[in-house]
């Protein structure tokens, strides 16, 4: 019996118009405590080139960042999902910073695949071990941000991102609370989970994403009087996620929208290997490669394209395949 022909799933590699979640901006009142938490505890890397003074610090996590300007603490209303490479090493580092972070809201609870961690000012982090099926081929990164939103808003939030940005969205009713997912890059998502509990007032924290179609969303946001800042030629901001039909606010979250022509788009970020130390060091291991190896095998049994134009190139295709191209 002949095997069934196989076909590539071309939709599996689609991205929506939002192509990358780059940073989360959270004010911190004490840079030394922030360094103890983000650098020593989580094992992340302070950007060595940008904002190296005391007014702000940029912290790299794979291809994404935290921006941590000085000020009264901002708390994201939900949780920040991170992938980190070594669960045991992470838990050891977090235990090591308990003393310098004593008297703050810092807390750690082990989970089945990592840890649930609270920063000194109350931001919650879900730390996960690498899992390519869930988070893509990364050992270090920011695969999701999760927000608690009012009941009966998730559907409207998904409609907003589809209509305004051409984003990929999907729903999940099986989670603990109806959840809207918004694709913001390869294996990156914003999660808006409905909650019937009390929600904290919005304090001003923001996220930054890159989009391919930059002017289209801008025109529609401007028409709806939602644009809040004309930052520069490559960036604008808005804050209110609204019901598409009525323009009524569903949720507040400042978005920094950047074009893919922005000077900082896809800037290579320095990520250190937090396991290097004077007591345990290997030459050449200072840098951490955050992306893991991705397999790209040919799918067996895919029927050849037999259109007249393709047939005319049959010999060339066969020679290319023989050379492994």
C-alpha positions as CSV (number, residue, x, y, z in Angstrom):
1,X,0.0,0.0,0.0
2,X,1.4,3.3,-1.1
3,X,2.3,5.8,1.7
4,X,0.1,8.9,1.9
5,X,1.9,11.9,0.4
6,X,3.1,14.5,3.0
7,X,2.9,18.3,2.7
8,X,4.7,21.1,4.5
9,X,2.4,23.1,6.8
10,X,3.2,26.6,5.4
11,X,0.8,28.3,7.8
12,X,2.9,27.1,10.8
13,X,5.6,29.6,9.9
14,X,3.4,32.6,9.5
15,X,3.9,35.7,11.6
16,X,1.3,38.5,12.1
17,X,2.2,42.1,11.6
18,X,3.8,42.3,15.1
19,X,7.2,40.7,14.6
20,X,9.1,41.0,17.9
21,X,8.6,41.8,21.6
22,X,11.7,43.7,22.5
23,X,11.4,45.2,25.9
24,X,9.4,45.8,29.1
25,X,9.9,49.1,30.9
26,X,9.6,49.0,34.7
27,X,10.7,51.7,37.1
28,X,12.9,50.7,40.0
29,X,13.8,52.9,43.0
30,X,17.1,51.2,43.8
31,X,19.6,50.2,41.1
32,X,21.7,48.2,43.5
33,X,18.8,46.0,44.5
34,X,17.8,45.7,40.9
35,X,21.3,44.5,40.0
36,X,21.1,42.0,42.8
37,X,17.8,40.6,41.5
38,X,18.1,40.8,37.7
39,X,21.9,40.3,37.3
40,X,23.0,38.2,40.3
41,X,19.7,36.4,40.9
42,X,18.2,35.8,37.5
43,X,21.6,35.6,35.9
44,X,20.9,38.2,33.2
45,X,23.3,40.7,31.7
46,X,23.4,44.5,32.0
47,X,23.8,46.0,28.5
48,X,27.4,47.2,28.4
49,X,26.8,49.8,25.7
50,X,23.6,51.6,26.4
51,X,22.4,53.5,29.5
52,X,25.3,52.6,31.7
53,X,24.7,55.4,34.2
54,X,22.6,55.6,37.3
55,X,19.4,57.0,35.7
56,X,18.5,53.8,33.8
57,X,19.8,50.3,33.3
58,X,19.0,48.0,30.3
59,X,19.1,44.3,31.1
60,X,19.4,41.7,28.3
61,X,17.6,38.4,28.2
62,X,18.3,36.7,24.9
63,X,17.0,39.0,22.1
64,X,14.8,41.0,24.5
65,X,15.4,43.4,27.4
66,X,14.2,45.0,30.6
67,X,14.5,48.8,30.7
68,X,14.7,49.8,34.4
69,X,14.7,53.6,34.8
70,X,15.0,55.1,38.3
71,X,11.8,56.1,40.0
72,X,8.8,54.9,42.1
73,X,8.4,51.2,41.4
74,X,6.1,50.1,38.6
75,X,4.4,46.7,38.8
76,X,3.2,44.8,35.7
77,X,-0.4,43.6,36.4
78,X,0.3,39.9,35.7
79,X,3.5,37.9,35.2
80,X,6.6,38.0,33.0
81,X,7.5,34.7,31.4
82,X,11.2,34.0,31.0
83,X,13.2,31.0,29.7
84,X,16.5,30.3,31.6
85,X,18.9,27.5,30.8
86,X,19.7,25.7,34.0
87,X,17.0,25.2,36.7
88,X,19.4,24.1,39.5
89,X,21.9,27.0,38.8
90,X,19.0,29.4,38.8
91,X,17.7,28.2,42.1
92,X,21.2,28.4,43.6
93,X,21.6,32.0,42.4
94,X,18.2,33.0,43.8
95,X,19.1,31.5,47.1
96,X,22.4,33.4,47.2
97,X,20.6,36.8,46.9
98,X,18.1,36.2,49.7
99,X,20.2,38.1,52.2
100,X,20.8,41.3,50.2
101,X,17.1,41.3,49.2
102,X,15.8,40.6,52.8
103,X,13.1,43.0,53.8
104,X,11.8,43.4,50.3
105,X,9.0,41.5,48.5
106,X,11.4,39.1,47.0
107,X,10.1,35.5,47.0
108,X,10.9,32.2,45.3
109,X,8.7,29.1,44.9
110,X,9.9,26.1,42.9
111,X,7.7,24.9,40.1
112,X,7.7,21.7,37.9
113,X,9.8,23.4,35.2
114,X,11.5,26.2,37.0
115,X,10.5,28.8,39.6
116,X,7.8,31.4,40.4
117,X,9.7,34.5,41.5
118,X,8.7,37.9,42.9
119,X,11.1,40.8,42.5
120,X,11.9,43.2,45.4
121,X,9.0,45.5,44.3
122,X,6.3,42.9,43.5
123,X,6.7,42.0,39.8
124,X,6.0,38.3,39.3
125,X,8.2,36.2,37.0
126,X,7.5,32.7,35.7
127,X,10.9,31.1,35.0
128,X,10.8,28.1,32.7
129,X,13.3,25.5,31.5
130,X,13.9,25.5,27.7
131,X,11.1,23.8,25.8
132,X,11.2,24.2,22.0
133,X,7.6,23.1,21.5
134,X,6.3,25.8,23.9
135,X,8.8,28.6,23.6
136,X,10.9,28.0,20.4
137,X,14.5,27.1,20.0
138,X,15.9,29.3,22.8
139,X,17.7,28.7,26.1
140,X,17.3,32.3,27.2
141,X,14.5,34.7,26.3
142,X,11.1,36.4,27.0
143,X,8.4,34.2,25.4
144,X,5.4,35.9,27.0
145,X,3.9,38.6,29.1
146,X,0.7,37.8,30.9
147,X,-1.8,40.4,32.1
148,X,-4.8,40.1,34.4
149,X,-7.8,41.8,32.7
150,X,-11.5,42.3,33.6
151,X,-14.0,39.6,32.9
152,X,-15.6,39.8,29.5
153,X,-12.8,41.7,27.9
154,X,-10.6,39.0,26.4
155,X,-12.6,38.6,23.1
156,X,-12.6,42.4,22.6
157,X,-8.8,42.6,23.3
158,X,-8.2,40.0,20.6
159,X,-10.4,41.8,18.2
160,X,-8.5,45.0,18.8
161,X,-5.1,43.6,18.0
162,X,-6.4,41.9,14.9
163,X,-8.2,45.0,13.6
164,X,-5.5,47.6,14.6
165,X,-2.4,45.6,13.9
166,X,-3.1,42.6,11.8
167,X,-1.8,40.4,14.7
168,X,-2.3,36.7,15.0
169,X,-4.6,36.0,17.9
170,X,-6.2,32.9,19.5
171,X,-8.3,32.1,22.5
172,X,-8.0,29.6,25.3
173,X,-10.9,28.9,27.5
174,X,-9.3,25.9,29.2
175,X,-6.8,28.0,31.2
176,X,-7.6,29.4,34.7
177,X,-9.7,32.2,33.2
178,X,-10.6,32.9,29.6
179,X,-7.4,34.1,27.9
180,X,-6.7,36.0,24.7
181,X,-3.3,35.3,23.1
182,X,-1.7,37.9,20.8
183,X,1.3,36.9,18.7
184,X,4.1,39.4,19.0
185,X,7.0,37.5,17.4
186,X,8.1,34.0,16.7
187,X,7.0,32.0,19.8
188,X,6.3,35.3,21.7
189,X,2.9,36.3,22.9
190,X,0.9,38.7,25.1
191,X,-1.6,36.8,27.2
192,X,-4.7,38.6,28.5
193,X,-6.3,36.4,31.2
194,X,-9.7,37.3,32.6
195,X,-9.9,37.6,36.3
196,X,-12.8,38.4,38.6
197,X,-10.5,39.6,41.4
198,X,-9.5,43.2,42.1
199,X,-7.1,44.7,39.6
200,X,-4.5,47.2,40.5
201,X,-4.6,50.7,39.0
202,X,-2.3,51.1,36.0
203,X,1.0,52.8,37.0
204,X,2.7,53.6,33.7
205,X,4.8,50.6,32.8
206,X,5.1,49.9,29.1
207,X,6.1,47.3,26.5
208,X,7.8,47.8,23.1
209,X,7.2,45.9,19.9
210,X,8.3,46.0,16.3
211,X,5.8,45.9,13.5
212,X,6.2,45.4,9.7
213,X,3.3,47.6,8.6
214,X,4.0,50.7,10.6
215,X,1.8,53.4,9.0
216,X,-1.4,51.4,8.8
217,X,-1.9,50.9,12.5
218,X,-0.8,54.5,13.1
219,X,-3.5,55.9,10.8
220,X,-6.3,53.9,12.5
221,X,-5.1,54.7,16.0
222,X,-4.9,58.3,15.1
223,X,-8.4,58.3,13.6
224,X,-9.7,56.9,16.9
225,X,-7.7,59.5,18.9
226,X,-5.6,56.8,20.6
227,X,-2.1,57.9,19.7
228,X,-0.5,59.4,22.8
229,X,3.0,60.3,21.6
230,X,4.7,61.2,18.4
231,X,8.1,59.9,19.5
232,X,10.2,60.2,16.4
233,X,10.3,59.0,12.7
234,X,10.5,55.4,13.8
235,X,8.2,55.3,16.8
236,X,4.9,56.3,18.3
237,X,2.9,55.3,21.4
238,X,-0.6,54.5,22.5
239,X,-2.0,53.3,25.8
240,X,-5.7,52.3,25.5
241,X,-6.8,48.9,24.2
242,X,-10.4,49.5,23.1
243,X,-13.5,47.7,21.9
244,X,-13.4,48.0,18.2
245,X,-17.1,48.8,17.7
246,X,-17.5,51.4,20.5
247,X,-13.9,52.7,21.2
248,X,-14.5,52.1,24.9
249,X,-11.4,51.2,26.9
250,X,-10.9,47.6,27.8
251,X,-7.5,47.7,29.3
252,X,-4.6,50.2,29.8
253,X,-1.1,49.3,28.8
254,X,1.3,51.7,27.1
255,X,2.7,50.4,23.8
256,X,5.9,51.7,22.2
257,X,5.4,50.9,18.5
258,X,8.6,50.8,16.4
259,X,9.2,50.2,12.7
260,X,11.5,47.5,11.5
261,X,13.6,50.4,10.1
262,X,14.3,51.7,13.6
263,X,18.1,51.9,14.2
264,X,17.9,49.5,17.1
265,X,15.9,46.8,15.3
266,X,17.5,43.3,15.8
267,X,20.5,44.9,17.5
268,X,22.7,42.0,18.7
269,X,22.6,41.9,22.5
270,X,25.4,40.8,24.8
271,X,24.3,37.8,27.0
272,X,26.9,36.4,29.5
273,X,27.2,32.9,30.8
274,X,26.2,33.3,34.5
275,X,27.9,30.0,35.4
276,X,31.4,31.5,34.7
277,X,33.2,32.4,37.9
278,X,36.7,32.5,39.4
279,X,36.1,29.2,41.0
280,X,34.7,27.5,37.9
281,X,35.9,29.0,34.6
282,X,36.3,27.7,31.0
283,X,38.1,29.8,28.3
284,X,35.7,30.8,25.5
285,X,32.5,30.3,27.5
286,X,31.9,33.9,28.7
287,X,29.2,34.6,26.1
288,X,25.9,32.8,26.2
289,X,24.3,31.8,22.9
290,X,20.6,32.2,23.6
291,X,19.3,30.4,20.5
292,X,19.6,26.6,20.4
293,X,20.2,24.5,17.3
294,X,17.2,24.4,15.0
295,X,16.7,21.3,12.8
296,X,15.4,21.8,9.3
297,X,15.1,18.4,7.7
298,X,13.5,17.7,4.3
299,X,10.1,16.1,4.7
300,X,10.0,12.7,3.0
301,X,7.3,11.8,0.6
302,X,6.4,15.4,-0.5
303,X,5.0,15.2,-4.1
304,X,7.1,17.0,-6.6
305,X,5.7,20.1,-8.3
306,X,4.7,18.9,-11.7
307,X,3.6,22.1,-13.4
308,X,5.0,22.8,-16.9
309,X,7.4,25.5,-15.6
310,X,8.6,23.3,-12.7
311,X,9.1,20.3,-15.1
312,X,11.4,22.5,-17.3
313,X,13.7,22.9,-14.2
314,X,13.6,19.3,-13.1
315,X,17.3,18.6,-13.9
316,X,18.4,21.7,-12.0
317,X,16.4,20.7,-9.0
318,X,17.8,17.2,-9.0
319,X,21.4,18.5,-9.1
320,X,20.7,20.9,-6.3
321,X,19.2,18.2,-4.1
322,X,22.2,16.0,-4.8
323,X,24.5,18.7,-3.5
324,X,22.3,19.1,-0.3
325,X,21.3,22.6,-1.2
